[in-house]
Amino acid sequence: MTDVEDREPKRIKRAENRLQAALDRLDTALHKRGDHGDHGGAVAAEVQGLQVENDRLRALLTTASERLDGTIAKFKTRLAG
């Protein structure tokens, strides 16, 4: 595997991890605010929407990663042939 091929999946994984950490922090803040805030329902709905979007983006990242892997495999085959 080349250096570029090594870095791309790692970059995607780091982006996923950062996104999940941000959602976790938001969820924690929501629970704290739910005990003290007046807009808990609206915030909860927003968090749920963000979680749905997160799931959608994860699926897109998986698809993109699989397609990239396939393209790299094709290039390797052509270069070897």
Sequence and secondary structure as in RCSB ss.txt:
>XXXX:A:sequence
MTDVEDREPKRIKRAENRLQAALDRLDTALHKRGDHGDHGGAVAAEVQGLQVENDRLRALLTTASERLDGTIAKF
KTRLAG
>XXXX:A:secstr
  HHHHHHHHHHHHHHHHHHHHHHHHHHHHHHHHHH S HHHHHHHHHHHHHHHHHHHHHHHHHHHHHHHHHHHH
HHHHH 
